[in-house]
Amino acid sequence: MITYQLLQQYWWLLVSLLGALVVFLMFVQGANTQIFNLGRTEEERALIVNSTGRKWEFTFTTLVTFGGAFFASFPLFYSTSFGSAYWVWVIILFSFIIQAVSYEFQNKAGNLLGVKTFQTCLVINGIVGPLLLGGAVATFFTGSNFIVEKANIVNGMQPVISHWANASRGLDVLLNPWVVIFGIAVVFLARVLGILYINNNVSDDAIRSRIRLQLPINTLLFLIFFIAFLGRTLLGDGYAVNADGTVVMEALKYLHNLLDMWYLAVVLLVGVLLVLYGIIRTILQENYIKGIWATGIGVVLVVIVLFLLAGYNNTAYYPSTADLQSSLTIKNSCSSEFTLTAMFYASLIAPFVLGYIYYAWRSIDSKKIDRQEIEDDDHAY
């Protein structure tokens, strides 16, 4: 029998998977930040832009699905984060709008701003998007400045359940150095994934020769910031939930979660090894171009573990620094049992959707992008 608790855990797992896929698909943003590093000529930059231009919709669609899944399964989080901290999400959305416009208009007739202007906008999206999305995920561990007052639902004049505790509307989280550190880690992770993706998708010796210079640098910077954040998270205080629903601070909470759920530690280890395998083999083996898949799968596994550490084992996944008891858990922020049950059955079509995405991806990548294809394609970006 499917219990309410099982449904809550199932939907947190599904949201975690979607979040992990978003992080992986940000190789588009990461590759775009490398337009001027990997592409020294106009033709080489066109190769990179057309490579990522065929995938950016996958990233944006998955991001929207991630937000939609949160709205349907954990509506209180949606109203608190997306509704109260809306400046962060507005900036993220605007950066993706800039990305879409840049792809479509950079080579249009009558472009008065020039191709480089729009390519620079792609670089801006490649930095701002991962930085703020990474910062948003970091708040699952560091906390945010909000207050939940469920009694307001009966207030006919202002039925607002949750609100930000100050006028910054979420921008104040960027004052927390650990939020910024994890955001920077995600930026460099996106760059690593982007480099590996271009190495796999673009058949050009000049571009691939520069990859072996950029990949170690970005990998090292990613590891520095990520290990710093992970160490602080595992060794610092966390937000535990008592049996009566009271939220309390607990020393080493996330480390305890990792030890209690030992299988997550195994998944984390496998994920880290896959990430390093894809990167190291790409650096050492000149003709190896499949590093994106090993590293990509590893990234998905690691991000899923981070989400589960934040939400499982009686943990508040969205802590409040303004009012500890306003912190959100998968129990106090989820939809009704009827809604979660209905969505559970609807989610069973997910394998078919993933199958279609796999088919579409393979069709798009049936041939590696090269200079001749760009010259012959009238619809190239």
N, C-alpha and C positions, 0 to 999 in steps of 0.2 A: 504494500500500500504506500502511495506517495503522500508523505506527511508535509505539513506546512513548513517545518524546519528544513526538510530535504529540498523543497522547492526554493526556499530562500538561498540555500547553499548552491543549488544548481544554477540559479540565475546569477549569483555572484561569480561562479566559475565561468559562465558564458560571457558575462561582461568583461571578466579578466582576459578571456581569450580574444575578444574583440579589441580590447585595449592593447594587447600584445601585438596583434596584427597591425594596428595603427602604427605602433613604434617601428615594426619591421618595414612597413610600406613608406615610412619617412625616408627611405633611401632616395626617393625622388627629391625631397628637399636637400638632403645631404649632397647628392650629385650636382644639384643646381648651384650650391655654394662653391663648387669646383670648376664652374664654367671657365673662369679666366686662369685657373691654375693648370688644368689639364688641356684646355684648348688655347693654343697660342695664336692661331689664325682664325679668320672668320669661318672657314670651312670646318675646322675642327670643333669650334664652338657650336656650329650648326648640328654636327653629329651628336654632341652631348644633349643639346636642347631637344632634338627630335627623339632621342632615346628616352628621356624622361617624359617627354610630351605624350608618349603612348601609354604612360602608366599613371599620370597624376590623378586621373579620375578614379582609379582604384583606391588611392589614398584618401581622397576626399569623401568618396562614397562610404568607405569603411569608417571614417571619422563620424559621419552623420549617423550611420547605423549604430555606432558606439553610443552616441548621445541619445538616440532613440531608444535603445535598449535600457539605458539608465532611466530615462523618463518613464518607461512602461513598468520596469521592475522595482526601481527605487526612486519613486517620484519626489520624496522629500529631499534627497540629495540633489535632484535636478532643479528643484525650486530654490534650494539654498545656494548651490554653486552657480548654476547657469542663470538663475534669476537674480540673486543678490550680488554675486561677484561678476556682474556682467561685463565690466570693462575689460577684464582679461579675455573673456570669450569673444567680445566684439573685436578686439585687436587681432586675435587668432583668425576669426572669420574674415576680417578685412585683408589680412595678409594672404589668405587663400583666394580672395577675389582678385587681388593684384596679380597673383600667380596665373589665374585663368585668363585675365585680360592680356597679360604679357605673352602668353603662348599664342593667343589668337591674333594679336595685332602687331607683333614685332616686325613682320615682313609684309604687312598690308600696304597697298599703294596709298600714298598720301601720309605715311607715317612721318610726322614732323619732328618727333622726339629722337628718332634714330634707334637702330637695333640694340645698341649697347645700353641704352636707357632701360629698355624692357628687360634685357638680360640682367641688368643690375637689380631690377625689381624681383627677378627670380631668386637672386642671391639673398635679397632682404627677406623674402618669404622663407628661404631655406634656413635662415638664422632665427627669425622671430617665431615661426611656427613651432619648431622643436624646443626652443628655449622656454616658451610659455606653456606648451603641453607638458614638458618635463617638469616645470615648476608646479603645474596643477597636480601631477601625480605625487610630487614630493610632499604636498600638503596632507596626503593620506597618513604621513608619518610625523610631520612637524606640527600640524594643526592649522586652523584658520580662525579668523576673528568674526564669528557669527553667533547669533542667538536664535534659538527655536522656542516659540511660544504657541503651542498647539491650541491653547484656549482661544486664541484669536480667530479661529475658524468660525465662531459664532458671532463675531463682531460684524454687524451689518455695514458699518461705515468703512472698516479697513480690515477685511478678513485675510491678513497676511500672516502666515504661520512663521516664516523665517525671514530674517533680515540681517544685513551686515551691521556690525557694531560701530562702524564709523563711516565717513562719507567717501572713503577711497574706493568702495565697490570692488574690492578684491586686489587692487594694485598694491596694497600694503604688504601682501605676502612676499613681494619682491625685496622687502627690507630684511627678510630673514636670509642670512648668508647661505644656509643649507639648502633652501629652496633654489637659490641662484646656482649653487654648486651642482645640484642634480640637473637643473636645466641646462647648464653648460655641458655636463656629461652627455646628455641626450643629443645636444648639438653635434658633439664630436662622434657619438655613436652613429648618428645619421650620416655624417661625412664618411665614416668607415664603410657603412653599408652602401652608400652612394658610389664610392670608389670601386668596391667589389662588383656592384651592379654594372657600372660602365665597363669594367674589365671583361665582364661576361657578355654584355649586349652589343658593344661597339667593336667592330673588327677594324682596328687601325693601329698600326705598329707605333706611330709617334705618340698617340695618347697612352697606349699601354706602357710605353717606356717610362712615362712620368708617374705612373701609378705606383711603382716600386719606391719612389721617393716620398710620395704623399701618404701612402698607407701606414708605414711605421710611425711617422710623426703624429698622425691623427689617432692611431691606436694607443700610443703612449699617453697622449693628453686625455683620451677617454678613460683609460685605466686609472690615472691619477685622480680625476674627479669622482669617478664611480666608486672606487675603493674607499676614498675618503667618506663619501656619503653612506656607503653600506656599513663601514666600520662604526661610524657615529650612530647609525640606526640600530645596529645589533647590540652595541654596548651602552646605549643611552636608555632613558626612561621611555616607556610606552603607555598606551591608553588601554587599560584592561576593563572588562565589564563583569561585575559581580553577578551572583545568581539572582539578585533582586533587581538587576538592571542598572544599578548605580555604576557610574564610570569613575575609576580611580587610576592614579598613576602607579605604575609598577616598574621597578628597576629591571632592566634587561628583558623587557616584555617580548620584543621581537626575536631575541635570541631564544627565549623560552618557547616561543611559537615554533621556531625552526627545529628545536630539539624534540618538542612534543609531537610535531608532525614530521617525523624523520624522513618520510618519503619525499617531502618537499626539499629536504637537504640533498637527497639523491638527485632529484630533478634539477636542482640548482647546479650541482656539480657537473652533471651531464651537459647542461646548457652552457656553462662556462667553458668546458672542454671543447664543445663544438664551435663556439665563437672563436677561441684561440686557434683551433685546427684550421678553420677556413682562412683566417688571417695569415698565420705562419706559413702554411703551404703555398699560399698565393705569393708571399714574399720570396720564398726559397725556390719555388719551381716556376720557371719563366713561362711555360706553356700551360699552366693550370689556370683555368678561367671559371671554375665552378665554386669558388670560395663563398659566393653570395648565398648559396643554398645551405651549406653547413653552418655558416655564421648566422644566417637568417633564422634557421630553425632554433639555434642556440639562443638567440635574442628572444624569440617568442617564449621559450621555456623559462628563461630567467625572469622576464616581465610577468608571466603568469604567477610565478612563485612570489614575486614582490606583492602582487595584488592579493594573493591568498594569505600571505603573512599579515597584511593590513586588515583583512576582513574576517578570517576564520579564527577559531579557538578563543571565542569570547573577547574579541578585540573591536574597539571603535575604529571603523575605517576612515571616518571623517571627523577628527577631533576638533572641538571648539576650544580656543584659547581664551575666549571671552567668558564662557560659562561651561564648565566641564560637563555638566549634566545635559547640555544641549548637543553633545557629541552624537554623531549618527552611527548606528550599527546596522547590520543587515536585518536585524529583527525589528528595530523601531522605525526604520525608514522605508520598508518594503511595501509593495502593493498588497491588496487583499488576497486571500487564498484562492478565491475564484479567478481573479485576474492572472495570478501566477500559474494556475493550473491551465487556463485557456491558452496562455502564451507558451506553456510547456509543450502542448500538442502542436501549436503552430511552429515551434522551433524545430520540430522533427523534419521539416523540409530543408533545413540548413545544409545537410550533405548534398542535396541536389543543387542548391545554389553554389556551394563550393565547387562542385563538379563542373558547373557551367563556367565559373571563374577560371578554373584550371584549363578548360578547353579554350576559352577566349585568350588566356595568357599564352598558351602554346601556339595558337594561331597567329598571334601578333609577333611572337618570337621565333617563328618558323625559320627565319633567316636573320643572321646578324646584320646590324646596320653598318654600311660602309659608304665611302664617298660616292661611288657610282649610283647607289640607290637614292641618295639625297639629290644628285643632279637630275635623275630621271623622274623623281616624284614631284608632280605639279602641286601636290597638297602638303608638301613639307613645311614645317614651321620656319 
